[in-house]
Amino acid sequence: MSTTIYYFSGTGNSLAVARELAECLQAEFISIVSVVSKDGIVTDSDQIGIVFPVYNHRIPFIVKRFAEKLREIGSKYVFAVCTYGDSPCISLEYLSGIIHKAGGNLAFGIGIKMPYNYILPSKGISGLFRPFVMKEISAQELDRLISGSREKLEMICAAVKSNRVGSVEVEHRGIEHAVDFLNLRETLQKSVWLKIGGFRGKTDLSYIECVQLMDHSFFSTDQCIRCGGCVRVCPTNNITMTDSGPRWNHRCEQCFACLQWCPKQAIQFGAGTDGGKRYHHPDVTLSDMFAQKNK
């Protein structure tokens, strides 16, 4: 059996998982960023693995675009692994639906809990002034999560080698489907997240598409040395370096790669990230992230 692993990653969690799977399965290792612009995505491999982070309880917009471009997958063994800091929610179920529309079937989908690397509401009175902050975890918790991910990867690798067919992991299905039934994503959630992202205008983009506009809250401080790392690490080429610092061009994925990888912690998102501890997977380097665009 030949296998291809496709992955998308902003802070390295999904990259590390995909890389370990590729090594275990002796698989080809390809970033979604490097192929998503194609009209159609075809592979000669017998097995296809998709590794991605959970964003807003679903899949990243770029992963949706990638999955919709998959071709000739009817006879393929397709599996998916999501990395999450809170819950896999219905991300794998959502991806399964896209795979089905493309003519294939998701053999199984499973989540791996990893360090949380996005913003979250601040607690206490200080939260009134710094509403969203970076979550920080201890070194012990980081080690526990990384060790747990490797144990789960062994199980996933064994399942793929035996062409095992199983279930798609889902959490909070009832709540998530109720949200869809009431169209709350396109009304309440969309308006709230656009406001958090600094966008004050109106848009006809759908909830998952409007993530591109949520880069209005990014800015750089005087600590910026204009090294260009944020430009190179951005998976969607959304950042341009100017004389006054980075400029975001509204093709965002909210992967937070620019913020988390800035060597001077000069990039901020809103009022609450300045001084917050940055995170990236301990086994992933900035060079690994740069390479996403090329392989």
Backbone bond lengths (Angstrom), bond angles and torsions (degrees), N, CA, C in turn:
res aa  C-N    CA-C-N  psi(-1)  N-CA   C-N-CA  omega(-1)  CA-C   N-CA-C  phi
1 M - - - 1.448 - - 1.528 110.43 -
2 S 1.317 116.30 131.85 1.457 120.74 173.37 1.523 108.68 -101.27
3 T 1.327 116.06 145.00 1.457 121.18 -173.39 1.519 110.62 -134.14
4 T 1.333 115.84 141.09 1.461 122.35 172.34 1.522 108.37 -122.40
5 I 1.326 115.65 129.68 1.462 121.92 176.54 1.522 108.35 -106.49
6 Y 1.317 116.21 120.26 1.458 122.21 173.76 1.526 108.27 -103.16
7 Y 1.329 116.68 139.32 1.464 118.82 -177.55 1.518 111.58 -143.62
8 F 1.329 114.91 155.75 1.461 122.71 169.72 1.515 108.02 -132.38
9 S 1.342 116.59 138.20 1.462 119.68 -176.20 1.519 110.56 -153.37
10 G 1.339 116.33 142.66 1.452 121.45 176.53 1.517 113.09 -109.22
11 T 1.328 116.35 -40.75 1.464 119.47 -179.68 1.526 112.72 -116.63
12 G 1.322 116.72 6.04 1.456 120.12 171.82 1.514 116.13 104.24
13 N 1.328 118.88 -11.71 1.467 120.01 -178.71 1.525 111.63 -60.46
14 S 1.320 116.00 -52.80 1.469 119.57 -178.34 1.522 111.45 -70.90
15 L 1.328 116.91 -31.37 1.469 119.48 176.54 1.519 110.17 -63.44
16 A 1.325 116.97 -45.10 1.469 120.65 -179.29 1.522 110.96 -62.65
17 V 1.337 116.73 -42.15 1.467 121.20 178.89 1.522 110.36 -64.11
18 A 1.338 116.53 -47.29 1.462 120.54 -178.98 1.522 111.46 -62.66
19 R 1.315 116.64 -39.22 1.463 120.64 -178.91 1.526 111.17 -66.64
20 E 1.313 117.13 -41.29 1.465 119.81 178.25 1.520 110.83 -66.29
21 L 1.329 117.09 -39.36 1.465 120.31 176.82 1.522 110.66 -63.48
22 A 1.322 116.68 -42.91 1.466 120.63 -179.64 1.520 111.21 -62.38
23 E 1.332 116.37 -39.71 1.469 120.22 178.64 1.524 110.76 -66.81
24 C 1.321 116.50 -42.87 1.469 120.98 -178.88 1.527 111.56 -65.73
25 L 1.329 115.93 -39.08 1.467 121.27 -174.63 1.528 112.27 -95.55
26 Q 1.346 116.25 0.08 1.467 121.06 -175.12 1.529 109.61 52.36
27 A 1.333 114.33 47.70 1.459 121.83 -173.72 1.519 112.13 -101.00
28 E 1.314 115.42 158.82 1.453 121.29 170.07 1.529 107.51 -71.59
29 F 1.319 115.79 144.01 1.466 122.73 -169.93 1.526 107.94 -123.57
30 I 1.352 117.37 106.75 1.467 121.27 -171.58 1.530 110.14 -129.42
31 S 1.319 116.89 133.08 1.457 120.23 177.00 1.526 110.18 -80.29
32 I 1.303 116.15 140.80 1.458 121.83 176.83 1.519 110.34 -61.79
33 V 1.328 116.47 -35.57 1.465 121.69 179.33 1.531 111.46 -55.01
34 S 1.326 116.64 -37.46 1.466 120.81 -174.08 1.526 113.56 -77.60
35 V 1.348 118.61 -12.29 1.461 120.62 -176.28 1.522 114.05 -124.30
36 V 1.328 118.12 -10.38 1.463 120.46 -170.55 1.526 113.13 -65.91
37 S 1.316 118.24 -21.36 1.463 120.27 -179.62 1.527 112.89 -80.39
38 K 1.326 118.55 -6.85 1.464 121.58 179.79 1.523 110.40 -70.32
39 D 1.325 115.88 154.56 1.468 120.35 177.92 1.523 111.30 -68.39
40 G 1.325 116.00 -36.80 1.458 121.59 177.14 1.515 109.18 -147.96
41 I 1.332 116.50 147.47 1.462 121.04 -176.60 1.530 108.31 -115.55
42 V 1.328 115.69 117.21 1.460 122.31 -176.93 1.522 108.76 -127.18
43 T 1.311 116.77 139.25 1.457 121.47 175.14 1.525 110.16 -131.58
44 D 1.316 115.68 148.06 1.460 120.60 176.70 1.529 111.95 -84.09
45 S 1.308 117.22 -7.18 1.465 120.81 -177.33 1.523 111.82 -66.39
46 D 1.317 115.56 151.12 1.466 121.09 177.85 1.521 111.92 -77.60
47 Q 1.337 115.78 -28.40 1.455 121.36 -176.93 1.531 110.16 -123.94
48 I 1.317 115.46 141.79 1.456 121.49 178.39 1.532 108.74 -126.23
49 G 1.315 116.13 124.76 1.453 121.16 175.07 1.521 109.92 -112.03
50 I 1.330 117.38 138.79 1.461 122.58 179.46 1.524 107.57 -122.86
51 V 1.322 116.68 121.65 1.466 121.88 -178.20 1.521 108.21 -120.17
52 F 1.325 116.36 129.15 1.458 119.49 -174.17 1.526 110.60 -156.26
53 P 1.339 117.75 159.64 1.455 121.22 174.59 1.524 110.98 -89.05
54 V 1.311 116.96 152.44 1.464 121.73 175.60 1.525 108.55 -81.76
55 Y 1.326 116.08 127.11 1.466 121.60 176.11 1.521 109.09 -121.67
56 N 1.325 116.30 123.28 1.463 121.02 177.96 1.534 112.15 49.69
57 H 1.332 114.84 43.20 1.461 124.05 174.07 1.528 113.29 75.41
58 R 1.317 117.30 0.09 1.463 121.14 179.80 1.518 110.06 -132.77
59 I 1.312 116.13 -156.91 1.454 120.51 -178.76 1.528 109.54 -96.38
60 P 1.326 118.35 154.24 1.460 120.15 175.06 1.530 110.89 -60.65
61 F 1.310 115.57 151.15 1.460 121.11 -179.41 1.523 110.97 -57.34
62 I 1.322 117.41 -39.41 1.460 120.92 -178.78 1.532 111.08 -66.59
63 V 1.324 117.33 -32.70 1.470 120.91 177.87 1.525 109.93 -71.80
64 K 1.310 117.15 -36.00 1.465 120.77 175.03 1.520 110.16 -61.28
65 R 1.311 116.88 -46.88 1.468 120.19 -179.71 1.526 110.57 -62.79
66 F 1.326 116.46 -40.68 1.458 120.96 178.18 1.531 111.02 -61.55
67 A 1.324 117.15 -50.77 1.471 121.15 -176.02 1.522 111.74 -62.31
68 E 1.317 116.74 -34.82 1.461 120.38 179.22 1.523 112.50 -70.13
69 K 1.321 116.98 -15.45 1.469 120.98 -179.58 1.528 113.03 -98.25
70 L 1.323 118.00 -1.16 1.461 120.56 178.45 1.526 110.18 -65.54
71 R 1.311 116.02 136.37 1.463 121.48 -178.25 1.538 109.65 -128.55
72 E 1.324 115.11 152.14 1.470 123.07 174.05 1.530 111.86 55.63
73 I 1.326 115.74 49.66 1.465 119.86 -177.53 1.534 112.56 -108.91
74 G 1.319 116.52 6.59 1.464 119.97 -176.75 1.518 114.25 -58.19
75 S 1.318 117.25 -34.48 1.467 121.30 -178.17 1.533 112.33 -99.99
76 K 1.329 117.39 5.11 1.457 121.29 -175.66 1.539 111.58 -88.62
77 Y 1.310 114.28 149.88 1.471 121.53 170.57 1.530 106.20 -89.99
78 V 1.333 116.41 108.80 1.462 121.66 -175.32 1.530 109.16 -111.10
79 F 1.314 116.00 131.09 1.462 120.64 175.97 1.518 109.00 -135.39
80 A 1.316 116.51 161.89 1.467 120.35 -176.81 1.519 110.30 -140.56
81 V 1.324 114.97 146.35 1.462 122.65 176.28 1.523 107.74 -130.94
82 C 1.313 116.36 124.60 1.460 119.16 175.50 1.529 109.31 -108.42
83 T 1.320 115.77 144.53 1.458 120.60 172.79 1.526 107.17 -105.62
84 Y 1.321 116.21 141.18 1.463 118.77 -175.92 1.528 110.34 -148.07
85 G 1.316 115.77 152.18 1.453 121.03 176.89 1.501 112.51 -99.66
86 D 1.330 116.47 -21.57 1.463 121.95 -176.77 1.524 111.45 -119.68
87 S 1.340 116.97 -60.01 1.457 121.15 -177.90 1.529 109.56 -161.19
88 P 1.344 117.76 148.64 1.467 119.38 174.77 1.523 112.06 -72.59
89 C 1.342 116.15 -19.24 1.469 122.40 -179.48 1.532 110.38 46.45
90 I 1.338 118.07 -129.58 1.467 120.36 -177.36 1.527 111.58 -110.12
91 S 1.336 116.81 22.14 1.466 120.19 -177.00 1.522 111.91 -61.06
92 L 1.322 117.14 -44.66 1.468 120.53 -177.89 1.524 111.27 -71.29
93 E 1.313 116.28 -35.77 1.465 120.21 176.15 1.528 109.97 -64.70
94 Y 1.310 115.99 -41.28 1.467 121.28 178.35 1.521 110.35 -62.32
95 L 1.342 117.39 -44.66 1.458 121.40 177.85 1.520 110.92 -63.59
96 S 1.322 116.62 -39.56 1.461 121.07 179.11 1.525 111.19 -57.41
97 G 1.334 116.21 -39.15 1.457 120.17 178.43 1.516 112.10 -64.45
98 I 1.315 117.02 -38.65 1.462 120.94 178.56 1.527 110.60 -67.84
99 I 1.333 115.83 -42.37 1.469 120.71 178.14 1.531 110.04 -60.65
100 H 1.318 116.53 -41.54 1.466 121.25 179.48 1.529 110.69 -62.52
101 K 1.331 117.30 -42.87 1.465 121.15 179.19 1.526 110.83 -64.83
102 A 1.328 116.27 -28.11 1.471 120.62 179.55 1.528 111.77 -81.64
103 G 1.331 117.21 -0.84 1.458 120.92 176.80 1.509 115.09 99.00
104 G 1.339 117.43 6.91 1.449 120.53 -179.39 1.511 112.72 -117.69
105 N 1.312 115.46 -174.16 1.456 121.66 177.35 1.528 108.92 -136.32
106 L 1.319 115.47 140.92 1.458 120.61 177.31 1.526 108.28 -86.56
107 A 1.338 116.59 111.64 1.459 121.41 -176.46 1.528 111.59 -62.30
108 F 1.315 115.76 -41.92 1.465 121.05 172.95 1.522 108.99 -164.68
109 G 1.315 114.88 157.56 1.455 120.62 177.40 1.517 108.99 -139.15
110 I 1.311 117.04 132.71 1.460 120.49 -174.66 1.527 109.78 -140.92
111 G 1.320 115.95 148.49 1.457 121.07 -179.68 1.520 112.04 -106.14
112 I 1.330 115.58 151.16 1.457 122.78 175.95 1.521 108.32 -125.62
113 K 1.304 117.04 120.97 1.457 121.32 -179.88 1.524 109.58 -74.46
114 M 1.331 115.71 128.93 1.457 122.98 -178.25 1.527 109.22 -131.90
115 P 1.328 118.18 171.67 1.464 119.54 178.29 1.527 112.37 -57.55
116 Y 1.310 116.17 133.55 1.465 122.96 178.80 1.522 108.46 -67.49
117 N 1.333 117.47 131.63 1.467 119.17 -173.25 1.524 113.67 -134.11
118 Y 1.326 115.97 24.81 1.462 120.20 178.75 1.530 108.02 -119.30
119 I 1.314 117.02 -177.48 1.453 120.77 177.91 1.522 110.47 -83.68
120 L 1.322 116.34 159.21 1.452 122.21 175.77 1.520 108.95 -148.07
121 P 1.328 117.35 157.72 1.466 119.70 -178.06 1.523 111.45 -60.36
122 S 1.326 115.75 138.11 1.459 121.27 177.14 1.522 109.71 -77.63
123 K 1.333 115.95 144.81 1.457 121.00 -178.92 1.527 110.84 -95.92
124 G 1.303 115.60 158.56 1.461 120.76 173.97 1.514 113.40 79.43
125 I 1.318 114.72 -174.41 1.457 121.49 -177.74 1.530 111.22 -62.15
126 S 1.336 116.19 -35.35 1.463 119.49 -179.53 1.517 111.69 -61.56
127 G 1.324 116.58 -23.64 1.454 121.12 -179.85 1.515 113.08 -64.77
128 L 1.340 116.42 -20.64 1.454 119.97 177.01 1.518 111.21 -67.71
129 F 1.322 116.49 -25.76 1.457 121.33 -177.21 1.526 112.26 -105.75
130 R 1.336 117.19 -24.52 1.454 122.26 177.43 1.522 107.10 -129.58
131 P 1.337 117.51 75.91 1.463 120.67 -168.88 1.522 115.48 -63.61
132 F 1.334 118.29 -30.62 1.458 120.43 179.94 1.523 109.37 -129.48
133 V 1.321 115.65 129.20 1.455 121.71 -175.47 1.528 109.84 -129.98
134 M 1.326 116.19 170.84 1.454 121.74 175.31 1.521 109.25 -83.48
135 K 1.306 117.11 134.45 1.458 120.42 175.96 1.522 109.58 -78.85
136 E 1.307 115.98 135.78 1.460 120.46 179.29 1.525 109.61 -114.80
137 I 1.329 116.43 140.84 1.457 121.15 178.02 1.521 108.75 -124.83
138 S 1.300 115.58 154.35 1.462 120.33 -179.38 1.527 110.59 -76.03
139 A 1.329 115.24 164.06 1.463 120.35 177.31 1.524 110.55 -62.69
140 Q 1.332 116.92 -35.53 1.466 121.16 179.65 1.530 111.09 -65.84
141 E 1.352 115.75 -41.87 1.462 119.78 178.97 1.521 110.63 -67.38
142 L 1.322 116.97 -38.07 1.459 120.67 177.22 1.520 110.70 -60.87
143 D 1.317 116.75 -47.36 1.466 120.74 179.30 1.518 111.28 -61.27
144 R 1.331 116.29 -39.19 1.469 120.34 -179.19 1.524 110.82 -64.53
145 L 1.329 116.51 -43.55 1.455 120.28 -178.76 1.527 111.68 -67.97
146 I 1.321 116.88 -42.42 1.466 120.31 -179.90 1.524 110.24 -65.01
147 S 1.333 117.15 -42.33 1.469 120.94 178.41 1.524 110.60 -63.32
148 G 1.338 115.89 -42.07 1.460 120.02 179.25 1.519 112.07 -64.09
149 S 1.319 116.82 -35.17 1.461 119.92 179.81 1.522 110.76 -66.27
150 R 1.325 116.64 -36.95 1.467 119.80 -178.67 1.532 110.91 -69.81
151 E 1.314 116.93 -35.94 1.462 120.11 176.92 1.526 110.50 -64.77
152 K 1.328 116.63 -41.65 1.458 119.94 -179.80 1.523 111.12 -69.29
153 L 1.334 116.39 -33.58 1.455 119.93 178.69 1.522 112.02 -63.10
154 E 1.317 117.14 -35.17 1.459 120.58 177.27 1.524 110.54 -61.53
155 M 1.329 116.07 -41.49 1.458 120.86 178.76 1.528 110.88 -66.00
156 I 1.330 117.01 -42.03 1.464 121.09 -179.88 1.518 110.28 -64.68
157 C 1.314 116.19 -42.63 1.463 120.99 -179.68 1.527 110.78 -60.68
158 A 1.310 116.57 -42.82 1.467 120.81 179.10 1.521 110.64 -63.90
159 A 1.334 116.68 -39.33 1.461 120.83 -179.95 1.518 111.41 -64.48
160 V 1.321 116.88 -42.39 1.461 120.89 -179.20 1.523 110.76 -67.81
161 K 1.322 116.99 -41.26 1.471 120.29 -179.91 1.526 112.25 -60.96
162 S 1.330 115.97 -29.16 1.468 119.69 -179.68 1.529 112.93 -99.29
163 N 1.344 116.20 8.91 1.467 121.01 -179.35 1.529 112.20 55.27
164 R 1.313 115.90 37.41 1.458 120.80 -177.15 1.526 111.02 -69.64
165 V 1.311 115.19 139.89 1.462 121.58 175.44 1.521 108.15 -109.81
166 G 1.325 116.41 129.94 1.453 120.01 -177.62 1.509 111.42 -143.07
167 S 1.301 115.96 -155.26 1.459 121.43 -176.02 1.528 111.04 -94.14
168 V 1.299 114.22 171.17 1.459 122.14 174.57 1.524 107.43 -105.62
169 E 1.334 116.08 121.05 1.459 120.02 -176.04 1.532 110.77 -68.58
170 V 1.330 115.03 131.77 1.464 121.44 -178.04 1.520 108.85 -141.02
171 E 1.321 116.57 141.25 1.457 122.06 172.20 1.526 109.48 -132.18
172 H 1.304 116.12 147.17 1.469 122.39 176.76 1.531 111.98 59.71
173 R 1.336 116.93 35.08 1.461 120.21 -177.78 1.529 111.62 -59.20
174 G 1.338 116.59 -44.57 1.459 119.94 -177.46 1.518 112.26 -59.09
175 I 1.313 116.04 -46.59 1.464 120.45 -179.90 1.525 110.71 -64.89
176 E 1.333 115.49 -46.26 1.464 119.53 -177.39 1.524 112.03 -63.99
177 H 1.327 117.29 -39.69 1.461 119.88 178.72 1.525 110.95 -70.33
178 A 1.322 117.05 -32.80 1.462 120.00 175.23 1.523 110.75 -64.69
179 V 1.334 115.59 -40.22 1.469 120.51 177.04 1.527 110.19 -60.36
180 D 1.338 116.50 -41.93 1.464 120.17 178.28 1.521 110.95 -67.46
181 F 1.321 116.70 -43.02 1.466 120.93 -178.39 1.524 110.87 -60.22
182 L 1.326 116.47 -39.34 1.467 121.50 -179.81 1.527 112.64 -85.36
183 N 1.343 115.71 0.24 1.465 122.57 178.96 1.530 112.33 59.45
184 L 1.323 116.45 32.96 1.460 120.43 -176.32 1.529 112.64 -72.55
185 R 1.316 116.91 -24.73 1.463 118.61 178.07 1.527 110.54 -64.82
186 E 1.323 115.65 -42.16 1.463 119.82 -176.55 1.524 112.95 -81.08
187 T 1.301 117.23 -10.93 1.465 120.03 -179.30 1.528 109.77 -112.86
188 L 1.312 116.46 -82.15 1.456 120.47 -174.11 1.527 113.13 -65.76
189 Q 1.341 117.58 -53.69 1.470 120.22 -175.97 1.525 111.67 -62.49
190 K 1.301 116.72 -41.85 1.464 120.46 -179.37 1.520 111.15 -59.91
191 S 1.318 117.58 -47.96 1.464 120.65 -177.71 1.521 111.37 -67.41
192 V 1.345 117.14 -38.31 1.463 120.76 -179.75 1.518 110.93 -66.13
193 W 1.337 117.07 -46.88 1.458 119.80 -177.12 1.518 112.46 -70.76
194 L 1.310 117.82 -33.00 1.457 119.39 175.25 1.523 110.53 -65.14
195 K 1.328 116.34 -37.43 1.465 120.03 177.29 1.521 110.33 -65.56
196 I 1.340 117.05 -43.34 1.463 120.81 177.25 1.531 110.09 -60.94
197 G 1.324 115.72 -37.11 1.455 120.89 -179.21 1.518 113.93 -78.89
198 G 1.338 116.87 0.21 1.457 120.26 174.72 1.513 115.28 88.10
199 F 1.336 117.35 6.27 1.465 120.67 -178.93 1.519 109.21 -91.38
200 R 1.325 117.57 123.85 1.459 121.83 -175.94 1.521 113.37 -112.06
201 G 1.312 117.27 1.22 1.455 120.16 -178.65 1.519 112.24 -90.49
202 K 1.317 116.14 -160.54 1.458 122.90 177.46 1.522 108.70 -118.41
203 T 1.310 116.77 148.04 1.459 121.34 179.99 1.521 110.73 -147.53
204 D 1.308 115.62 147.05 1.460 121.83 175.57 1.521 112.07 -93.49
205 L 1.329 116.64 0.90 1.458 120.25 178.31 1.522 110.19 -63.88
206 S 1.325 117.00 147.60 1.455 121.42 177.97 1.522 110.26 -70.96
207 Y 1.322 115.92 171.30 1.465 121.46 -178.40 1.522 111.37 -55.76
208 I 1.329 118.07 -46.91 1.462 120.16 -176.75 1.530 110.91 -73.45
209 E 1.331 117.86 -30.07 1.459 121.00 179.96 1.530 112.65 -76.49
210 C 1.334 116.63 -31.32 1.456 119.22 -173.27 1.528 112.58 -72.57
211 V 1.326 117.40 -4.83 1.464 120.14 173.81 1.526 110.55 -57.36
212 Q 1.327 116.50 -26.87 1.455 120.86 -179.78 1.531 112.65 -61.50
213 L 1.334 115.64 -26.04 1.466 121.12 -177.16 1.522 112.91 -91.35
214 M 1.331 116.12 -1.67 1.457 119.06 -174.77 1.524 113.52 -85.17
215 D 1.324 116.25 18.87 1.465 119.30 178.17 1.530 112.60 -95.24
216 H 1.336 117.11 4.15 1.459 119.74 179.60 1.529 112.18 -67.13
217 S 1.337 116.86 -19.81 1.469 119.84 -179.71 1.527 113.13 -86.96
218 F 1.325 117.95 -6.84 1.460 120.11 176.80 1.529 110.68 -77.82
219 F 1.309 116.08 142.02 1.457 121.40 172.85 1.522 108.09 -157.85
220 S 1.319 116.42 166.07 1.464 120.82 178.20 1.518 109.74 -116.39
221 T 1.313 115.97 148.48 1.461 121.87 179.39 1.532 109.89 -94.84
222 D 1.311 115.37 -176.99 1.464 120.56 179.22 1.529 112.40 -67.04
223 Q 1.338 116.98 -10.49 1.463 120.41 178.28 1.532 112.09 -73.64
224 C 1.316 117.29 -13.80 1.470 121.52 -178.54 1.526 110.80 -61.81
225 I 1.339 116.35 128.82 1.464 121.62 178.87 1.538 111.55 -105.92
226 R 1.345 115.78 6.95 1.463 122.13 178.19 1.526 111.89 56.63
227 C 1.316 115.94 42.80 1.467 121.09 -178.87 1.521 112.18 -74.15
228 G 1.350 116.43 -20.78 1.458 120.35 -179.97 1.510 114.47 85.27
229 G 1.337 117.77 3.72 1.459 120.09 179.43 1.510 112.24 -60.67
230 C 1.317 117.62 -38.73 1.468 121.09 -179.80 1.525 111.02 -65.11
231 V 1.321 116.58 -35.67 1.469 121.02 178.36 1.522 109.89 -64.04
232 R 1.313 116.42 -44.38 1.461 121.69 -175.98 1.527 112.75 -74.69
233 V 1.340 117.32 -32.24 1.454 119.68 -175.82 1.525 112.07 -84.03
234 C 1.326 117.92 -19.62 1.466 120.49 -178.33 1.529 110.28 -65.04
235 P 1.321 119.04 121.36 1.470 120.85 -174.78 1.523 114.02 -70.99
236 T 1.331 118.34 -19.58 1.465 120.56 -177.13 1.522 112.77 -110.00
237 N 1.331 117.21 14.82 1.469 121.23 -178.40 1.526 110.98 51.90
238 N 1.320 115.29 43.07 1.458 121.76 -174.69 1.523 113.20 -88.49
239 I 1.340 117.56 -8.72 1.462 120.32 -172.93 1.528 110.77 -115.75
240 T 1.310 115.24 134.40 1.463 122.96 175.00 1.524 108.15 -117.82
241 M 1.319 116.79 134.91 1.463 119.55 177.47 1.524 109.45 -89.50
242 T 1.322 115.84 128.45 1.459 122.19 179.02 1.530 109.20 -118.15
243 D 1.313 116.62 177.13 1.468 120.35 178.48 1.521 111.91 -61.87
244 S 1.328 116.89 -26.84 1.464 120.69 -178.92 1.526 113.19 -97.17
245 G 1.340 117.15 1.94 1.451 120.35 179.26 1.517 111.94 122.60
246 P 1.328 118.14 -171.42 1.466 121.31 -177.47 1.529 113.02 -68.57
247 R 1.328 114.97 146.42 1.463 121.91 175.30 1.523 108.04 -125.84
248 W 1.325 116.23 131.76 1.456 122.08 -179.30 1.525 109.08 -96.05
249 N 1.345 116.11 136.04 1.466 121.44 -167.99 1.528 114.73 -112.19
250 H 1.325 116.89 19.37 1.464 122.52 169.72 1.538 114.28 68.07
251 R 1.334 114.33 40.46 1.468 121.88 168.30 1.533 107.82 -126.62
252 C 1.298 116.34 38.58 1.466 122.70 -169.95 1.530 112.07 -75.57
253 E 1.342 115.68 151.47 1.461 122.52 171.88 1.524 111.28 -112.17
254 Q 1.331 117.73 -3.21 1.465 122.81 -176.34 1.534 111.45 59.76
255 C 1.319 116.84 33.81 1.466 120.53 178.48 1.522 111.51 -79.79
256 F 1.337 116.60 -16.53 1.459 123.50 178.47 1.532 113.23 64.99
257 A 1.334 117.69 17.62 1.463 119.80 178.22 1.521 111.11 -60.19
258 C 1.338 116.69 -41.37 1.461 119.65 -178.30 1.519 111.22 -61.70
259 L 1.318 117.06 -43.12 1.463 121.34 -178.57 1.525 111.74 -71.65
260 Q 1.318 116.62 -45.65 1.460 120.32 -173.91 1.526 113.41 -72.49
261 W 1.339 117.69 -27.83 1.459 120.12 -175.49 1.523 113.82 -99.78
262 C 1.321 119.18 -5.44 1.461 120.95 -179.10 1.530 109.93 -59.72
263 P 1.328 118.77 123.26 1.472 120.68 -174.73 1.529 113.56 -67.83
264 K 1.320 116.99 -19.19 1.466 120.89 -178.96 1.528 112.24 -108.59
265 Q 1.338 116.56 5.09 1.471 121.59 -176.54 1.521 110.51 51.94
266 A 1.320 115.39 37.52 1.463 120.95 -177.11 1.517 112.97 -85.63
267 I 1.319 117.62 -19.56 1.462 120.57 -177.93 1.521 109.43 -89.26
268 Q 1.326 115.42 131.34 1.458 122.36 -178.08 1.532 109.68 -124.93
269 F 1.332 114.02 161.84 1.461 120.38 175.52 1.524 107.06 -131.81
270 G 1.308 116.44 107.01 1.453 120.02 -177.14 1.515 111.71 70.85
271 A 1.339 115.03 -157.13 1.463 120.50 -171.74 1.523 114.40 -93.98
272 G 1.342 117.79 -6.49 1.455 118.06 -169.24 1.507 118.09 -111.94
273 T 1.330 119.04 1.36 1.469 119.32 -174.22 1.522 113.34 -96.03
274 D 1.327 117.95 -15.80 1.462 120.60 -179.04 1.527 109.84 -62.91
275 G 1.315 116.04 123.54 1.455 121.12 -177.99 1.513 114.16 89.52
276 G 1.328 117.21 -8.62 1.462 120.39 179.04 1.514 111.54 -74.15
277 K 1.317 116.29 148.97 1.454 121.80 -178.76 1.521 110.65 -71.31
278 R 1.319 116.57 129.70 1.465 121.04 178.95 1.526 110.19 -84.57
279 Y 1.345 114.51 161.10 1.464 119.22 -179.02 1.523 110.33 -140.54
280 H 1.311 115.84 140.07 1.461 122.33 160.36 1.516 106.96 -150.25
281 H 1.311 116.49 156.06 1.461 121.00 -175.98 1.531 109.61 -57.19
282 P 1.329 117.57 132.36 1.468 120.44 -174.31 1.524 115.10 -63.08
283 D 1.328 117.40 -19.70 1.462 120.00 -178.82 1.525 113.11 -99.58
284 V 1.319 116.68 6.42 1.463 121.22 -178.02 1.525 109.13 -114.37
285 T 1.321 116.31 134.87 1.461 121.60 -179.75 1.523 110.42 -104.30
286 L 1.323 114.41 166.87 1.464 119.07 177.17 1.529 110.32 -64.13
287 S 1.317 116.93 -33.78 1.471 120.54 176.99 1.524 110.97 -62.90
288 D 1.340 116.61 -37.97 1.464 120.35 175.98 1.523 110.76 -59.92
289 M 1.329 115.86 -41.15 1.455 120.54 -179.28 1.532 111.22 -68.56
290 F 1.327 116.95 -41.41 1.461 120.65 177.47 1.532 110.08 -58.90
291 A 1.325 116.45 -36.50 1.463 121.15 -174.86 1.518 113.10 -70.27
292 Q 1.330 118.28 -13.42 1.462 120.73 -179.83 1.523 112.54 -54.82
293 K 1.312 116.01 -34.54 1.457 119.60 -175.57 1.520 112.49 -76.38
294 N 1.324 116.80 -9.74 1.453 120.14 -172.77 1.514 115.20 -116.47
295 K 1.353 116.98 -4.23 1.466 116.16 -177.91 1.512 111.75 -146.26
